[in-house]
Amino acid sequence: MKRVHVAAAVIRGSDGRVLIARRPEDKHQGGLWEFPGGKLEGNESPEEALKRELAEELGIGVSEASYWQCVEHHYAERKVTVRLYFFHVTEFVGEPCPVEGQNLRWVSPDEAPDLGFLPADASVLEQLLSLGKLH
């Protein structure tokens, strides 16, 4: 089984909402929502990948991020295991914008569970809600 390593960001606004991105329709699990981020390249650390991906995808510079947890999800139909390294991004420079044309949205705790997230991201969303991290 192939293993893919991904860095993902939980970015909260000052109003308590969290930034999410919608996967392009032409990608695996297209149309579902996810936390921004992307695959590690070469010998990158998860934190290095996080900074690079957020600069490429959102046009922001990460000033402060703290590692939170690692989650693995198996996509049996694709014979892939994805290992996601989640970070809380608490400070960044710039205003997030959809550099790669993806849909971005700031969501409140009330609306997030009804949107349809990638399975691994959905479990993290549930944890954030139960811990009160989105309030």
Secondary structure as UniProt FT lines:
FT   STRAND          2..12
FT   TURN            14..15
FT   STRAND          18..22
FT   TURN            25..26
FT   TURN            28..31
FT   STRAND          33..34
FT   STRAND          37..39
FT   TURN            42..43
FT   HELIX           46..58
FT   STRAND          61..75
FT   HELIX           76..78
FT   STRAND          80..93
FT   TURN            99..100
FT   STRAND          103..107
FT   TURN            109..111
FT   HELIX           112..114
FT   HELIX           119..130
FT   TURN            131..134
//
